[in-house]
């Protein structure tokens, strides 16, 4: 298992928390890649998906801006050399960024091992953004936000999107995989009371052309993450239909050799809780968010590097103290992360 996978599963499993922290401490002080850099190069979206805060006029009005060349330079200089993964597109639509291929190329030239793009895919399907050019630049994976498998449900939840575009994109991504065999397709499907039945039978698989299928399927129960047009967060319909929907898709993924990331039936409702001390410290060190509004942390200075910031904050000492004296780690806090099972 490589370092990325070790860190990816650092918050779960049977490895004792002190050993996780000691391992991260060793990698941190040795200057190894331990971070995920999550970047929103533009704070805008072409859709108004009902489960997203871009559907709320007040929240949408507070989000604006495009990263400048100087901001991209800062992120590359300060963070890319410590990144195991560059995730482009976190809470906004990255295909609106006009220099997307250049950003991917810069990540690749900096030696980032894995580069992923999360998108609703509409601009890819209509030809405004060339997926072949993205793969040629060094993109490893596209994560496609797809919250329905029938036209009425898809277009109801993903306001402004066209279901026919999504079907065209599925074929197009299959063609990209033919040219770039190692290219990955990941599907992110947020499940709610309206789209749960779009997972029944063969509906999920019917959208994919013959010979094309995703490499990774991620099924997330809806969460209340703030203001949005969607107000139904009752998980009982999802739990009641679990076996014929989420469970059935997960089983079919297993049969097809597709990675499925989904909660178990018992964990569907486990969308929040107290994060343990080890996971909190690990997240602080390994999660780097960048946008037009910020670079990594609120007190990250323009002349900072990843190393200078953590020297100033004595992060190595904090990691070692947390590993050797677990009771000294800071208080637990609530996390919104789901309890997934990989099937």
C-alpha positions as CSV (number, residue, x, y, z in Angstrom):
1,X,0.0,0.0,0.0
2,X,1.5,3.4,-1.0
3,X,1.7,6.4,1.4
4,X,-1.4,8.0,-0.2
5,X,-3.5,5.0,0.7
6,X,-2.0,4.8,4.2
7,X,-3.0,8.4,4.9
8,X,-6.4,8.0,3.1
9,X,-7.4,5.3,5.6
10,X,-5.6,6.9,8.6
11,X,-8.9,7.7,10.4
12,X,-10.3,4.2,10.2
13,X,-9.3,0.6,10.7
14,X,-7.6,-1.3,13.5
15,X,-4.2,0.5,13.5
16,X,-3.8,2.2,16.9
17,X,-4.0,6.0,16.8
18,X,-0.5,6.5,18.3
19,X,1.0,4.4,15.5
20,X,-0.9,6.4,12.8
21,X,0.4,9.6,14.3
22,X,4.0,8.3,14.7
23,X,4.0,7.3,11.0
24,X,2.7,10.7,9.9
25,X,5.2,12.4,12.2
26,X,8.1,10.4,10.5
27,X,6.8,11.3,7.0
28,X,6.3,14.9,8.0
29,X,9.8,15.5,9.4
30,X,11.4,13.6,6.5
31,X,9.7,16.0,4.0
32,X,7.7,13.3,2.3
33,X,4.5,13.9,0.4
34,X,1.7,13.7,3.0
35,X,-0.9,16.3,1.9
36,X,-3.9,16.5,-0.3
37,X,-4.2,19.9,-2.0
38,X,-7.9,20.7,-2.6
39,X,-8.2,23.7,-4.9
40,X,-11.2,25.7,-6.1
41,X,-9.6,27.9,-8.8
42,X,-12.9,29.7,-9.4
43,X,-15.8,30.2,-6.9
44,X,-18.7,29.9,-9.3
45,X,-20.9,27.3,-10.9
46,X,-22.9,27.0,-14.1
47,X,-25.7,25.0,-12.3
48,X,-28.0,25.6,-9.4
49,X,-28.2,22.0,-8.1
50,X,-30.9,21.8,-5.4
51,X,-28.7,20.1,-2.8
52,X,-25.8,22.6,-3.3
53,X,-25.4,26.0,-1.7
54,X,-25.2,27.5,-5.1
55,X,-29.0,27.1,-5.2
56,X,-29.3,29.6,-2.4
57,X,-29.2,33.2,-3.7
58,X,-27.6,34.7,-0.5
59,X,-24.8,32.1,-0.3
60,X,-24.3,32.3,-4.1
61,X,-23.9,36.0,-3.8
62,X,-21.1,35.7,-1.3
63,X,-19.1,33.4,-3.5
64,X,-17.0,35.0,-6.3
65,X,-13.5,35.3,-7.6
66,X,-11.0,33.6,-9.8
67,X,-7.5,32.7,-8.6
68,X,-4.9,35.0,-10.0
69,X,-1.6,33.9,-11.5
70,X,0.1,35.0,-8.4
71,X,-2.2,32.9,-6.2
72,X,-1.6,29.8,-8.4
73,X,2.2,30.5,-8.2
74,X,1.9,30.6,-4.4
75,X,0.0,27.4,-4.1
76,X,2.4,25.6,-6.5
77,X,5.5,26.9,-4.7
78,X,4.3,26.4,-1.2
79,X,2.2,23.2,-1.4
80,X,2.5,21.1,-4.6
81,X,5.9,19.5,-3.6
82,X,4.2,18.0,-0.5
83,X,1.1,16.9,-2.3
84,X,0.1,13.2,-2.8
85,X,-3.0,14.3,-4.5
86,X,-4.2,17.5,-6.3
87,X,-8.0,17.7,-6.2
88,X,-9.4,20.4,-8.5
89,X,-13.0,21.3,-7.8
90,X,-14.2,21.0,-4.2
91,X,-17.2,23.3,-3.7
92,X,-17.5,25.0,-7.1
93,X,-17.3,24.2,-10.8
94,X,-13.6,24.0,-12.0
95,X,-14.4,23.8,-15.7
96,X,-15.3,27.5,-15.6
97,X,-11.6,28.2,-14.9
98,X,-10.0,29.3,-18.2
99,X,-6.5,27.9,-17.4
100,X,-7.5,24.4,-16.3
101,X,-5.0,22.5,-18.5
102,X,-2.2,24.7,-17.3
103,X,-3.1,24.1,-13.7
104,X,-3.1,20.3,-14.3
105,X,0.3,20.5,-16.2
106,X,1.8,22.5,-13.3
107,X,0.7,19.8,-10.8
108,X,2.2,17.1,-13.0
109,X,5.5,19.0,-13.4
110,X,5.6,19.4,-9.7
111,X,5.5,15.6,-9.4
112,X,2.0,15.3,-7.8
113,X,1.3,11.6,-8.2
114,X,-2.5,11.8,-8.7
115,X,-4.6,14.7,-10.1
116,X,-8.4,14.5,-10.0
117,X,-11.2,16.9,-11.3
118,X,-14.7,17.0,-9.8
119,X,-17.3,18.4,-12.2
120,X,-20.9,18.4,-13.2
121,X,-19.6,17.7,-16.7
122,X,-21.9,19.9,-18.7
123,X,-19.2,22.0,-20.2
124,X,-17.2,18.9,-21.1
125,X,-20.2,17.4,-22.9
126,X,-20.9,20.5,-24.9
127,X,-17.3,20.9,-26.1
128,X,-16.5,24.1,-24.2
129,X,-13.8,22.1,-22.3
130,X,-11.9,19.3,-24.0
131,X,-11.5,16.2,-21.8
132,X,-8.8,14.8,-24.2
133,X,-6.8,17.9,-23.5
134,X,-7.2,17.5,-19.7
135,X,-6.0,13.9,-19.9
136,X,-3.1,14.9,-22.1
137,X,-2.1,17.5,-19.6
138,X,-1.9,14.8,-16.9
139,X,-5.3,14.5,-15.4
140,X,-5.7,11.0,-13.8
141,X,-9.4,11.0,-12.9
142,X,-12.7,12.8,-13.5
143,X,-15.2,12.7,-10.7
144,X,-18.6,13.2,-12.3
145,X,-21.4,14.6,-10.1
146,X,-24.5,12.6,-11.1
147,X,-27.5,12.8,-8.9
148,X,-30.0,11.0,-11.0
149,X,-30.2,8.3,-13.7
150,X,-33.4,9.3,-15.4
151,X,-34.0,12.7,-17.1
152,X,-36.8,14.0,-14.8
153,X,-34.9,13.3,-11.6
154,X,-31.5,14.4,-12.9
155,X,-32.8,17.7,-14.3
156,X,-34.9,18.4,-11.3
157,X,-32.0,18.0,-8.9
158,X,-29.3,19.4,-11.1
159,X,-31.0,22.6,-12.1
160,X,-29.7,23.9,-15.4
161,X,-28.2,20.6,-16.5
162,X,-29.3,18.5,-19.5
163,X,-29.6,14.7,-19.1
164,X,-28.7,14.2,-22.7
165,X,-25.4,16.0,-22.1
166,X,-24.7,13.6,-19.3
167,X,-25.4,10.6,-21.6
168,X,-23.1,12.2,-24.2
169,X,-20.4,12.7,-21.6
170,X,-20.5,9.1,-20.5
171,X,-19.7,8.0,-24.1
172,X,-17.1,10.7,-24.4
173,X,-15.3,9.6,-21.2
174,X,-15.3,6.1,-22.5
175,X,-13.5,7.3,-25.6
176,X,-11.0,9.2,-23.4
177,X,-10.3,5.9,-21.6
178,X,-9.7,4.2,-24.9
179,X,-7.0,6.7,-25.7
180,X,-5.7,7.0,-22.1
181,X,-6.2,3.5,-20.6
182,X,-5.2,4.5,-17.1
183,X,-7.7,7.3,-16.9
184,X,-10.3,6.8,-14.2
185,X,-14.0,7.7,-14.1
186,X,-15.5,8.2,-10.6
187,X,-19.2,8.9,-10.0
188,X,-20.4,10.9,-7.1
189,X,-24.1,10.2,-6.4
190,X,-25.7,12.0,-3.5
191,X,-28.8,10.0,-2.5
192,X,-32.0,11.6,-1.3
193,X,-35.7,10.7,-1.1
194,X,-36.3,11.8,-4.7
195,X,-33.4,10.0,-6.5
196,X,-33.1,6.9,-4.3
197,X,-35.3,4.9,-6.7
198,X,-33.1,5.9,-9.7
199,X,-30.7,3.3,-8.2
200,X,-33.2,0.4,-8.6
201,X,-32.9,-2.3,-11.2
202,X,-30.5,-1.5,-14.0
203,X,-31.2,2.3,-14.0
204,X,-27.7,3.2,-12.7
205,X,-26.1,1.1,-15.4
206,X,-28.3,2.0,-18.3
207,X,-26.7,5.5,-18.6
208,X,-23.4,3.9,-19.6
209,X,-22.8,2.8,-23.2
210,X,-21.7,-0.7,-24.0
211,X,-18.1,-1.3,-22.9
212,X,-18.0,1.8,-20.7
213,X,-18.4,1.8,-16.9
214,X,-17.1,3.9,-14.0
215,X,-14.0,2.7,-12.1
216,X,-15.2,4.0,-8.8
217,X,-18.8,4.6,-7.6
218,X,-19.3,6.8,-4.5
219,X,-22.8,6.9,-3.0
220,X,-23.4,9.6,-0.3
221,X,-26.6,10.0,1.7
222,X,-27.7,13.7,1.6
223,X,-26.6,15.9,4.5
224,X,-27.7,19.3,5.7
225,X,-24.5,21.3,5.0
226,X,-26.2,24.8,5.1
227,X,-28.6,26.8,3.0
228,X,-29.8,25.1,-0.2
229,X,-33.1,24.6,-2.1
230,X,-33.2,21.0,-0.8
231,X,-34.9,20.7,2.6
232,X,-35.7,17.0,3.0
233,X,-33.0,15.4,5.1
234,X,-35.1,12.5,6.3
235,X,-33.0,9.4,5.8
236,X,-35.8,6.9,6.5
237,X,-36.8,6.5,2.8
238,X,-33.1,5.8,2.0
239,X,-32.8,3.3,4.8
240,X,-36.1,1.6,3.8
241,X,-35.0,1.2,0.2
242,X,-31.3,0.4,1.0
243,X,-31.2,-3.3,-0.2
244,X,-32.8,-2.6,-3.6
245,X,-30.8,0.6,-4.2
246,X,-27.5,1.4,-2.6
247,X,-26.9,-2.2,-1.6
248,X,-27.8,-3.6,-5.0
249,X,-25.5,-1.1,-6.8
250,X,-22.7,-2.0,-4.4
251,X,-23.2,-5.7,-5.1
252,X,-23.2,-5.1,-8.8
253,X,-20.1,-3.1,-8.5
254,X,-18.4,-6.0,-6.7
255,X,-19.5,-8.3,-9.5
256,X,-18.1,-6.0,-12.2
257,X,-14.8,-5.3,-10.3
258,X,-15.7,-1.7,-9.6
259,X,-14.7,0.0,-6.4
260,X,-17.9,1.1,-4.5
261,X,-17.6,3.6,-1.6
262,X,-20.9,3.6,0.3
263,X,-22.2,3.4,3.8
264,X,-23.5,0.1,5.2
265,X,-27.2,0.0,5.9
266,X,-26.4,0.5,9.6
267,X,-24.3,3.6,8.8
268,X,-26.6,5.5,6.5
269,X,-27.7,7.8,9.3
270,X,-24.2,8.3,10.8
271,X,-23.5,11.6,9.1
272,X,-22.1,13.5,12.1
273,X,-20.4,12.9,15.4
274,X,-17.3,13.4,17.5
275,X,-14.1,13.2,15.6
276,X,-11.3,11.4,17.6
277,X,-8.2,13.4,18.5
278,X,-5.9,11.5,16.1
279,X,-8.1,12.0,13.1
280,X,-8.4,15.7,13.9
281,X,-4.6,16.2,14.1
282,X,-4.1,14.1,10.9
283,X,-6.7,16.2,9.0
284,X,-5.1,19.5,10.1
285,X,-1.7,18.4,8.7
286,X,-2.8,16.6,5.5
287,X,-5.8,18.7,4.3
288,X,-4.8,21.8,2.3
289,X,-7.6,23.9,0.8
290,X,-6.9,26.7,-1.7
291,X,-9.3,29.1,-3.3
292,X,-9.4,32.8,-4.5
293,X,-10.1,33.6,-0.8
294,X,-7.4,31.6,1.0
295,X,-4.3,29.5,0.8
296,X,-4.3,26.6,3.3
297,X,-4.8,28.4,6.6
298,X,-6.0,31.8,7.7
299,X,-2.6,32.7,9.0
300,X,-0.6,31.3,6.0
301,X,1.5,34.2,4.9
302,X,2.4,35.1,1.3
303,X,6.0,34.1,1.8
304,X,5.2,30.9,3.7
305,X,6.0,27.4,2.5
306,X,4.4,24.3,3.8
307,X,7.6,23.8,5.9
308,X,7.9,27.3,7.2
309,X,4.3,27.4,8.3
310,X,4.5,24.1,10.2
311,X,7.9,25.1,11.8
312,X,6.3,28.2,13.1
313,X,3.4,26.2,14.5
314,X,5.7,23.4,15.8
315,X,3.5,20.9,14.1
316,X,6.1,18.1,14.3
317,X,6.2,18.5,18.1
318,X,2.4,18.5,18.2
319,X,2.2,15.3,16.2
320,X,4.8,13.5,18.4
321,X,3.1,14.7,21.6
322,X,-0.3,13.5,20.3
323,X,1.3,10.1,19.5
324,X,3.2,9.6,22.8
325,X,0.6,11.3,25.0
326,X,-2.8,10.7,23.5
327,X,-4.6,12.5,26.3
328,X,-2.7,15.7,25.4
329,X,-4.3,16.0,22.0
330,X,-6.9,18.7,21.6
331,X,-10.5,18.3,22.3
332,X,-12.7,16.4,19.9
333,X,-14.9,18.2,17.5
334,X,-17.9,17.4,15.3
335,X,-17.2,16.0,11.8
336,X,-19.6,15.7,8.9
337,X,-17.7,12.8,7.3
338,X,-19.6,9.7,6.6
339,X,-18.8,6.2,7.7
340,X,-18.1,4.5,4.4
341,X,-17.4,0.9,3.5
342,X,-15.4,0.1,0.4
343,X,-16.9,-2.9,-1.4
